[in-house]
Amino acid sequence: MKVIDINTWNRKQHFEHFSGLADPSFAVTIPFNVTKAYQVSKETKTSFFTRYLHDCMRAINAIENFKYRIENGGEVVAYDVIHTSPNNFKR
C-alpha cells in the first residue's frame, strides 16, 4: 500500500472533480463472455459464482486504477491487492 501525493498525481483533476460529488463513485460495464467458465464449472461440478468472482478479481487486480481507495479523511491510497468479501446466502 502506498499513499498517493495528490499534488503531483496525474489524476489530480479527476480526483478533485469526483471528490466534490455527493456520491463520488462510478460503475463499469463491459461485455464479458463467460461461456467457457460456465462450461468448466458444469464439467467440474464447481460453483460458477465462485469462478466468476475469482476471474473478476484477477481482472480488477491487473488494473492499477481499480486499486485506489480514499481513506483517512481524503487521502488516496494505492493498494497492492484488492480482496473481495462476497455475501453468499443459502436458500
Backbone as CSV, one residue per row, in Angstrom:
resi,resn,N_x,N_y,N_z,CA_x,CA_y,CA_z,C_x,C_y,C_z
1,MET,0.844,-1.174,0.000,0.000,0.000,0.000,0.889,1.238,0.000
2,LYS,0.504,2.222,-0.804,1.255,3.477,-0.788,0.285,4.651,-0.862
3,VAL,0.644,5.720,-0.186,-0.159,6.940,-0.204,0.226,7.733,-1.448
4,ILE,-0.782,8.197,-2.179,-0.562,8.972,-3.397,-0.459,10.452,-3.043
5,ASP,0.564,11.119,-3.559,0.685,12.571,-3.394,-0.240,13.222,-4.417
6,ILE,-1.358,13.730,-3.945,-2.379,14.283,-4.839,-1.830,15.448,-5.656
7,ASN,-0.948,16.240,-5.085,-0.433,17.419,-5.788,0.396,17.079,-7.018
8,THR,1.018,15.906,-7.041,1.825,15.511,-8.201,1.170,14.390,-9.008
9,TRP,-0.002,13.978,-8.611,-0.701,12.855,-9.238,-1.272,13.276,-10.582
10,ASN,-1.099,12.445,-11.595,-1.625,12.771,-12.925,-3.149,12.688,-12.988
11,ARG,-3.786,12.187,-11.957,-5.251,12.109,-11.909,-5.843,13.135,-10.935
12,LYS,-5.058,14.150,-10.584,-5.484,15.154,-9.607,-6.805,15.808,-10.005
13,GLN,-6.946,16.209,-11.267,-8.178,16.879,-11.702,-9.384,15.950,-11.594
14,HIS,-9.208,14.686,-11.935,-10.300,13.720,-11.796,-10.693,13.576,-10.328
15,PHE,-9.680,13.460,-9.481,-9.929,13.314,-8.049,-10.697,14.514,-7.506
16,GLU,-10.261,15.713,-7.854,-10.928,16.922,-7.364,-12.371,16.996,-7.859
17,HIS,-12.603,16.606,-9.106,-13.965,16.630,-9.647,-14.870,15.661,-8.883
18,PHE,-14.449,14.411,-8.791,-15.289,13.398,-8.153,-15.406,13.602,-6.643
19,SER,-14.403,14.196,-6.013,-14.462,14.454,-4.573,-15.577,15.423,-4.218
20,GLY,-15.943,16.287,-5.152,-16.996,17.259,-4.900,-18.397,16.715,-5.058
21,LEU,-18.535,15.491,-5.522,-19.850,14.890,-5.730,-20.384,14.275,-4.437
22,ALA,-21.699,14.235,-4.324,-22.323,13.635,-3.138,-21.980,12.149,-3.029
23,ASP,-21.914,11.452,-4.156,-21.567,10.029,-4.186,-20.414,9.866,-5.173
24,PRO,-19.172,10.038,-4.716,-18.031,10.014,-5.637,-17.632,8.598,-6.056
25,SER,-18.489,7.984,-6.837,-18.201,6.634,-7.306,-18.615,6.513,-8.762
26,PHE,-18.258,5.406,-9.358,-18.643,5.150,-10.733,-18.801,3.649,-10.917
27,ALA,-19.393,3.287,-12.027,-19.579,1.871,-12.350,-19.005,1.606,-13.735
28,VAL,-18.565,0.397,-13.927,-18.017,-0.012,-15.214,-18.808,-1.215,-15.695
29,THR,-19.256,-1.151,-16.931,-19.969,-2.270,-17.534,-19.239,-2.654,-18.813
30,ILE,-18.947,-3.943,-18.948,-18.258,-4.418,-20.144,-18.912,-5.707,-20.620
31,PRO,-18.804,-5.986,-21.924,-19.242,-7.311,-22.379,-18.234,-8.346,-21.857
32,PHE,-18.752,-9.423,-21.327,-17.895,-10.403,-20.662,-18.405,-11.788,-21.019
33,ASN,-17.691,-12.510,-21.861,-18.111,-13.836,-22.301,-17.708,-14.864,-21.242
34,VAL,-18.702,-15.460,-20.619,-18.449,-16.417,-19.541,-18.756,-17.856,-19.962
35,THR,-18.908,-18.080,-21.244,-19.286,-19.405,-21.741,-18.312,-20.486,-21.278
36,LYS,-17.011,-20.255,-21.469,-16.021,-21.266,-21.102,-16.011,-21.495,-19.587
37,ALA,-16.073,-20.422,-18.819,-16.094,-20.557,-17.355,-17.332,-21.326,-16.906
38,TYR,-18.458,-21.064,-17.541,-19.699,-21.767,-17.203,-19.575,-23.262,-17.524
39,GLN,-19.025,-23.572,-18.709,-18.858,-24.972,-19.107,-17.919,-25.715,-18.155
40,VAL,-16.807,-25.087,-17.795,-15.852,-25.719,-16.878,-16.501,-25.942,-15.513
41,SER,-17.280,-24.981,-15.056,-17.973,-25.129,-13.771,-18.929,-26.309,-13.796
42,LYS,-19.655,-26.459,-14.890,-20.592,-27.583,-15.005,-19.842,-28.910,-15.070
43,GLU,-18.763,-28.953,-15.867,-17.994,-30.189,-16.018,-17.332,-30.616,-14.706
44,THR,-16.852,-29.665,-13.944,-16.141,-29.977,-12.699,-17.049,-29.924,-11.469
45,LYS,-18.330,-29.603,-11.706,-19.319,-29.504,-10.624,-18.851,-28.548,-9.518
46,THR,-18.343,-27.412,-9.963,-17.919,-26.362,-9.037,-18.808,-25.141,-9.220
47,SER,-18.756,-24.253,-8.276,-19.606,-23.067,-8.287,-19.215,-22.107,-9.409
48,PHE,-20.180,-21.803,-10.273,-19.936,-20.809,-11.313,-19.710,-19.438,-10.674
49,PHE,-20.482,-19.101,-9.645,-20.341,-17.803,-8.985,-18.928,-17.611,-8.440
50,THR,-18.391,-18.640,-7.788,-17.045,-18.542,-7.230,-16.012,-18.366,-8.336
51,ARG,-16.162,-19.106,-9.419,-15.242,-18.982,-10.555,-15.330,-17.593,-11.172
52,TYR,-16.562,-17.098,-11.359,-16.790,-15.770,-11.932,-16.175,-14.689,-11.034
53,LEU,-16.406,-14.797,-9.731,-15.870,-13.822,-8.787,-14.341,-13.828,-8.811
54,HIS,-13.757,-15.002,-8.830,-12.297,-15.123,-8.878,-11.747,-14.475,-10.142
55,ASP,-12.357,-14.752,-11.279,-11.894,-14.171,-12.543,-12.040,-12.650,-12.550
56,CYS,-13.133,-12.150,-11.992,-13.329,-10.693,-11.904,-12.260,-10.055,-11.029
57,MET,-11.961,-10.668,-9.906,-10.959,-10.105,-9.006,-9.560,-10.152,-9.619
58,ARG,-9.271,-11.173,-10.396,-7.982,-11.213,-11.103,-7.891,-10.052,-12.080
59,ALA,-8.992,-9.787,-12.801,-9.011,-8.677,-13.761,-8.870,-7.336,-13.044
60,ILE,-9.604,-7.163,-11.954,-9.534,-5.913,-11.189,-8.121,-5.678,-10.664
61,ASN,-7.489,-6.716,-10.155,-6.145,-6.563,-9.606,-5.081,-6.359,-10.673
62,ALA,-5.422,-6.563,-11.931,-4.483,-6.331,-13.025,-4.482,-4.871,-13.477
63,ILE,-5.429,-4.074,-12.970,-5.566,-2.672,-13.390,-5.323,-1.774,-12.183
64,GLU,-4.241,-1.011,-12.228,-3.849,-0.191,-11.074,-4.947,0.773,-10.630
65,ASN,-5.632,1.412,-11.569,-6.643,2.410,-11.200,-7.796,1.825,-10.396
66,PHE,-8.038,0.536,-10.480,-9.101,-0.095,-9.695,-8.664,-0.375,-8.255
67,LYS,-7.389,-0.153,-7.967,-6.874,-0.451,-6.632,-6.698,0.796,-5.768
68,TYR,-7.205,1.934,-6.224,-7.156,3.167,-5.429,-8.326,3.211,-4.464
69,ARG,-8.087,3.730,-3.278,-9.138,3.934,-2.284,-8.913,5.282,-1.616
70,ILE,-10.002,5.900,-1.170,-9.911,7.152,-0.422,-10.065,6.809,1.054
71,GLU,-9.060,7.173,1.839,-9.063,6.838,3.263,-8.572,8.016,4.093
72,ASN,-8.697,7.870,5.394,-8.148,8.833,6.355,-8.481,10.279,6.008
73,GLY,-9.749,10.554,5.810,-10.168,11.925,5.570,-9.730,12.504,4.242
74,GLY,-9.660,11.690,3.207,-9.375,12.200,1.875,-8.060,11.767,1.273
75,GLU,-7.285,10.996,2.003,-6.013,10.504,1.486,-6.262,9.415,0.441
76,VAL,-5.588,9.512,-0.706,-5.714,8.481,-1.735,-4.619,7.451,-1.517
77,VAL,-5.031,6.190,-1.462,-4.106,5.092,-1.204,-4.198,4.100,-2.357
78,ALA,-3.048,3.623,-2.828,-2.994,2.580,-3.850,-2.621,1.274,-3.154
79,TYR,-3.519,0.303,-3.213,-3.265,-0.998,-2.601,-2.557,-1.920,-3.584
80,ASP,-1.760,-2.830,-3.050,-1.090,-3.826,-3.882,-2.094,-4.844,-4.403
81,VAL,-3.029,-5.235,-3.540,-4.029,-6.247,-3.885,-5.367,-5.824,-3.299
82,ILE,-6.431,-5.999,-4.071,-7.789,-5.758,-3.596,-8.411,-7.120,-3.314
83,HIS,-8.972,-7.278,-2.127,-9.639,-8.522,-1.746,-11.147,-8.314,-1.786
84,THR,-11.861,-9.373,-2.009,-13.315,-9.286,-2.044,-13.902,-10.034,-0.857
85,SER,-15.103,-9.665,-0.511,-15.810,-10.333,0.570,-17.280,-10.439,0.171
86,PRO,-17.613,-11.423,-0.655,-18.997,-11.524,-1.137,-19.930,-12.088,-0.073
87,ASN,-21.172,-11.751,-0.213,-22.215,-12.346,0.629,-22.782,-13.549,-0.107
88,ASN,-22.711,-14.696,0.503,-23.260,-15.917,-0.085,-24.392,-16.409,0.800
89,PHE,-25.602,-16.189,0.349,-26.769,-16.594,1.119,-27.307,-17.915,0.586
90,LYS,-27.522,-18.848,1.467,-28.110,-20.136,1.090,-29.620,-19.999,1.083
91,ARG,-30.253,-20.656,0.148,-31.723,-20.628,0.096,-32.292,-21.733,0.929
